[in-house]
Amino acid sequence: MTDNRTGALEAILMVAPEPISSADLAAAIETSEAETETLLRELSKQYDADARGFQLREAGGGWRFYSHPRYAPLVEKFLTAAASTRLSVPALETLAVIAYRQPVTRAQIAAIRGVEVDSVIRTLSTRGLVEKVGTTAATGAGLYATTPLFLEKMGMNSLDELAPLAPYLPDNIELEEIEKELP
């Protein structure tokens, strides 16, 4: 039988537009964070055991319901039948460069991709997937990195979960040489 705290967690998570931290959930149901974590993990295991069409996962700094990966093709078909807001191939390529090389400048991204990236970075920034996180000491060029929303959309808790790809990208010395040759 589901206790009131479990039902309260489900109700809150059902309407959550973004992941909610264990601390915030604990405060909402007026119980300890440790007990809340235990309830969340038990719920997650129960949903998996019941072979539901959704999962309760910890990602992006909190807990949220996600559709089960086994239904990804059906969900994708349903979502793409509506107006598409998917990222373009250039945007996905730029996002991948930023994710793997962050923090990175526009010039470094352009050097890797071989094309101008200003409009693509604006699009990614507008969608909340990347943000300016500082500037380089040498040139004052803006440095870009991914956001917590990126992690959430990717279903990850940290960038450590990215597939190993970095060995195939140019290292910083090669990027600095390429950057010097740019106009």
C-alpha positions in Angstrom: 0.0 0.0 0.0 1.3 3.5 -0.8 1.7 5.7 2.2 0.8 9.4 2.1 4.4 10.5 1.7 4.8 8.3 -1.4 1.5 9.7 -2.9 2.6 13.2 -2.1 5.9 12.6 -3.9 4.2 11.2 -6.9 1.8 14.1 -7.1 4.5 16.7 -6.8 6.8 14.9 -9.3 3.9 14.5 -11.8 3.6 18.3 -12.2 7.3 19.2 -12.0 8.5 21.0 -15.1 12.1 20.2 -14.1 14.0 17.9 -11.7 13.4 18.6 -8.0 16.1 18.1 -5.5 15.7 15.7 -2.6 16.0 18.5 -0.2 13.1 20.4 -1.8 11.0 17.3 -1.9 11.7 16.5 1.7 10.7 20.0 2.7 7.5 19.7 0.7 6.4 16.4 2.3 7.8 17.4 5.7 10.2 14.5 6.2 14.0 14.1 6.4 16.0 14.2 3.2 17.4 10.7 4.0 13.9 9.3 4.3 12.8 11.1 1.1 15.8 9.6 -0.8 14.8 6.2 0.5 11.2 6.7 -0.7 12.4 7.9 -4.1 14.7 5.0 -4.7 12.0 2.5 -3.6 9.5 4.2 -6.0 12.1 4.0 -8.8 12.7 0.3 -8.2 9.0 -0.4 -8.0 8.3 1.4 -11.3 11.1 -0.6 -13.0 9.8 -3.9 -11.5 6.3 -3.1 -12.7 7.6 -2.5 -16.3 5.9 0.9 -16.4 6.0 3.2 -19.4 7.9 5.7 -17.3 10.8 5.8 -14.9 11.6 7.9 -11.9 15.2 9.0 -12.3 17.7 11.3 -10.7 19.2 13.6 -13.3 20.0 17.3 -13.7 20.4 17.8 -9.9 17.0 16.3 -8.9 14.3 13.8 -9.4 11.8 13.6 -12.2 9.6 11.3 -14.2 10.9 10.3 -17.7 9.4 8.1 -20.3 11.0 4.6 -20.3 13.8 4.2 -23.0 12.1 1.1 -24.4 9.3 3.4 -25.7 11.6 6.0 -27.1 10.7 5.2 -30.8 7.0 5.6 -30.1 7.5 8.7 -28.0 9.7 10.2 -30.7 7.2 9.4 -33.4 4.4 11.1 -31.3 6.4 14.2 -30.5 7.7 14.7 -34.1 4.2 14.4 -35.4 3.6 17.8 -33.8 5.5 20.9 -34.7 9.2 20.0 -34.6 11.5 21.9 -32.3 14.4 19.6 -32.8 17.9 20.9 -33.1 19.5 21.1 -36.5 22.5 19.0 -37.4 24.9 22.0 -37.1 23.4 22.8 -33.7 23.9 19.2 -32.5 27.5 19.2 -33.8 28.2 22.5 -32.0 26.5 21.2 -28.8 28.7 18.1 -28.9 31.9 20.2 -29.3 30.9 22.4 -26.4 29.9 19.4 -24.2 33.2 17.6 -24.8 35.6 20.6 -24.9 34.0 23.0 -22.4 34.8 25.7 -21.6 35.5 26.6 -25.2 35.5 29.8 -27.3 33.5 30.4 -30.5 36.8 30.5 -32.4 37.7 27.1 -31.1 34.3 25.6 -31.9 34.6 27.2 -35.4 38.1 25.7 -35.8 36.8 22.2 -35.0 33.6 22.4 -37.1 35.2 24.4 -39.9 32.3 26.9 -40.1 31.1 30.0 -38.4 29.1 29.2 -35.3 27.7 32.5 -34.0 24.0 31.9 -34.9 24.1 28.3 -33.7 25.5 29.4 -30.3 22.7 32.0 -30.1 20.2 29.2 -30.8 21.7 26.9 -28.2 21.8 29.8 -25.6 18.2 30.8 -26.3 17.1 27.2 -25.7 19.1 27.2 -22.4 21.5 24.4 -23.4 24.7 26.4 -23.3 25.8 29.6 -21.5 28.7 32.0 -21.4 30.7 31.0 -18.3 33.6 33.5 -18.5 36.3 34.9 -20.8 39.9 33.9 -21.7 42.6 35.8 -20.0 44.6 36.2 -23.2 42.0 37.5 -25.6 38.9 38.2 -23.6 36.9 35.8 -25.8 33.8 34.3 -24.3 33.9 30.8 -23.0 30.9 28.6 -23.4 29.8 25.5 -21.5 26.7 23.4 -21.2 23.9 24.1 -18.6 22.1 21.9 -16.1 19.2 21.8 -18.6 21.6 20.1 -21.1 22.3 17.4 -18.4 18.5 17.1 -17.8 17.7 16.7 -21.5 20.5 14.2 -21.9 19.3 12.3 -18.8 22.7 12.6 -17.1 23.8 13.8 -13.7 27.3 14.9 -14.8 29.4 15.3 -17.9 31.4 12.3 -16.7 28.6 10.2 -18.2 29.4 11.4 -21.7 30.6 8.7 -24.0 34.4 8.7 -24.4 35.0 10.8 -27.5 37.7 13.4 -26.4 40.6 11.4 -27.9 39.2 12.1 -31.3 39.0 15.8 -30.9 42.0 18.2 -31.4 43.9 19.0 -28.2 44.2 22.6 -26.8 47.6 23.1 -28.5 46.2 22.2 -31.9 43.2 24.5 -31.3 45.5 27.4 -30.3 47.5 27.0 -33.6 44.3 26.8 -35.6 42.9 29.8 -33.8 45.9 31.9 -34.7 45.2 31.2 -38.4 41.6 32.5 -38.2 40.8 36.0 -39.5 
